[in-house]
């Protein structure tokens, strides 16, 4: 595993062509994403270079019990360091939830490098962020006082997004973070938000927003606000699970368009 900014990062680098760097969500991992089968990364890798990684402290990557390490702006610095490590100058950045926030921060930090953004299930932000941050802080305290079993029991009782309501426990996430690191990971998320609205307005890279309805942790209000802030943006809202099934194709088309823009005539 490459060592990036002091930690070992588990990486998958598949395919060839336009580099597409994709980040998973909070307390998730590449393995957990593959379990859900929302995205067909193998199909994308047939025509594009798909680079995925376990964020620091998640999955097979190492980490420290330092909340600052897991702030989303710091995870964006990991993304840029990974691109450097792999010799990737320009790329499309994308991700789900925390991964979407990471990509957005990277576009603010290195606008000349990010050719496009794919923002799936953008998380609570701005006006809605404080309430979610309080939830993460409370979960960190619960872990420290009562352990992982109590945390998992709380997770099982959280309401599922409406779009997944008919699927019982199939889509209950399994945290891919050790009990030692999880309180710091949660506190890092609690300290985070999307980049400032003023910063987002300066992003010139085209963006694809992929929200779904009925999910308090990934509210439509965030994607609607990004739709107002980003100057070159398209959106597809999933109302049913079959709508989510179109997202791989939509991302593939988005990557094709970015590739056409960067390929000399």
N, C-alpha and C positions, 0 to 999 in steps of 0.2 A: 504494500500500500504506500502511496506517496505521503510524505510528511509535509503538511501545509500549515504554516503559521503555528507550529508547535504541536500539532496533533496528526495522527494517522487517519487518512480518509479513504474509505472503501469506494472504489470507482468502477463503473462499467462504461466502456467506450466501444460502441458497436456501429458498424456501417461506415459509409463514406459519403462525402458531399458537404453540403452546408452544415456547419456545426450547430446543434440544438442542445443547449444545456438545460436540464430539467431537474428541479428540486421537489422533494416530497413535502408532506405536511408535518405539523408539530407532533412529536412522539411517534412518528411513523418511520418508514425506511423503504428502501427499494423492495425488500422482501414483502413487506406489508402491502405496498402498492400492487405488487404482482398477485397477491392473494385476492384483492378486490376485483381485478381484471376490468377496471374502468377504461384504461388506455391500452392500446395495442402497440407497445414500444417496438416489438419485433417488426411489425409492418412498416412503421416509420423508418426503421433502420435499413430497410431495403433500398431507400432512395436518399437518405440523409444520414449524417453522422450524429448519432444520439448519445449524449454523454450524461450519465446519471451518477449520483453519489449519495452516500449516507451522510447527512449533515453531522457535524462534530457532536459527539455524545449520543448519536442515534445509530441504531443498527450495529454494523461491525466497525464503525469509526470510533476512535477514542476521544476522550474529552476530559475536562477538569471541572471540579465542583465550584465554578465561578460564574454567577449569573450573567455578568457582563459579556462573557464569551458567546452567549446564546441570543443576544440582542440581534434583531434582524439586520441592522446595518453591518454588524460584524459578520454575520453569515454571508452577506453580499461580498465582503472582502475575501471570504473563503472561496466564493464562486469565481471571483476574478483571479485569485491565486491559482485555482485549479486550471483555469484557462491558460494562464502563463505556463504552468507545469506541463500542459499538454501541447504547448506551442500553438495555441488558438488565439489569433489576434481579434477577429470579429466573429460574432455569433448571434443567434437568436436565443434569448433567455426566457425560460418559462418555468412554471411550477404550479402546485396546488396549495392553497391556503398559505402556510408559512413559506413554502417554496415560491408562491406568487409574490409575496412581499419581498423575499430575497431578490428575485429578479428585478422588481421595481426599484429597489435600493441600488442594485448594480447599474441600472440604466441612469440613475442620477449621479452615481459616483464616477462612471466611465461612459458618458454618452456616446463617445466616438467609437466605442467597441460594440455596443448593443444595436444590432440591426433590426430587431423586432422583439415583441413581448407577447407571450401567451400566458394569460392570467386566469387560471381556473379556480373557481370558488374563492374569490378574494375575501380575506377575513374581515372581522369587525375592525373598523378604523374611524379615526376622527371622533365624531360625537358618540359613537357606539362603543368606543374602545375601552373606556374606563370600567364599565360594568364587566366586560370580559376579563380585563386585567385583574379585577377583584376576585373573579372565579379562580384564576390561575394561582393567585397568592394564597387563597383559602385551600386549594388543593395541595400546594406545597406544604402548608402547615399540617394538613391531615396526614400526609405521607410521613412527616417527621415524627408526629405524635403517635400514629396508629399503624403505620406500615403500608406495604404495597397491597395487601389484601383489602384493606379498607378503601384504598384509592380505587381498586378495580371494582369493588361493589358499588361505589358511587358512580363510576363510569357506566355500569350496566343499567343504572336507573335514570340516566340522562335521556331526554326525549330524542328519538331519532329524527333526522330530517324527513319532512313529509314525503319526499320522493322515494324514500326507502322504507316507509312504514309497513309495507306488505311483506317485508322480507325477514321479519323476526330478528334473530340474533346473528344472521349471516354477515351483516355489515357492522357489527360491533367491533371497533378498532382494538387491537392488541398493542399496548405500548411497547415500543422497541427501544426503550431507554432503561438503563439499570436503575435500581432503587437508590443507589448512591448518587447518581447524577440527576435524577428526575426532578427533585426540588429546585435545583439550579436552572435546569432547562425551563421549567414552568415560570420561575421568577424572571428569567431572561425574556420570555415571551410577554410577561406582564409589563416589563419595562419598554416594550416595543410598540411601534405604530408604523403605518405606511409613511413614506417620505412626506414632508410638508406639501400642502396643496400648491404652494408657489413653486416648489421644486418639480412637482409632477407636471405642471403646466409647461415647463421648459423641455420636456422629453419630446423629441421629434421622431423617434422610431415608431413605426406602425405597431398597433396593439390589437390583439384579439382577446375579448373578454368572454369567459365561459362560466356564468353563474347558474345556479338552480334556485328554485323557489322553496320557501318554507324551511329555512335553516337559520336559526338564530345565531349560530357561530360564524356563518358566512352569509350575511344578510344581503338582499338585493340592493339595499341602500349604498353599500360600498361600491358595487359595480356601477350603479347609476351615477354616483359621484365621479368615479373614474371616467365614465362616458362623457361627463361634462368637462373634465380637466384635461384629458389627453387629446391632442389636436388631430391625430390620425388613428381612428379607432373603429372597430366593428364589434358587434356583440351578438351572441346567440344564447338565449335563455332557455334552459331545460325545464319543462313543466312535467315531464314524465320520464321514466327511466329510459325509454326508447330514444328520447331526445339526446340523452347522454351518450347513447350508442353511436351517434353521428359525430362525436367530438374528435375522434382520431382522424376521420376524413377531413374535417374542417381544419385541423392543425396541419395536416398534410398539404392541403391547398394553400394555407397561409405560408408555409415554408417554401412551397413552389414559387409563390409570388415574391418572397424575399430573395430567393435564389436568382430569379429572373432579373431582379433589380441590380444585383451585384455581378452578374455574369456579363463580360464584355460582348458586344454584338459581333 
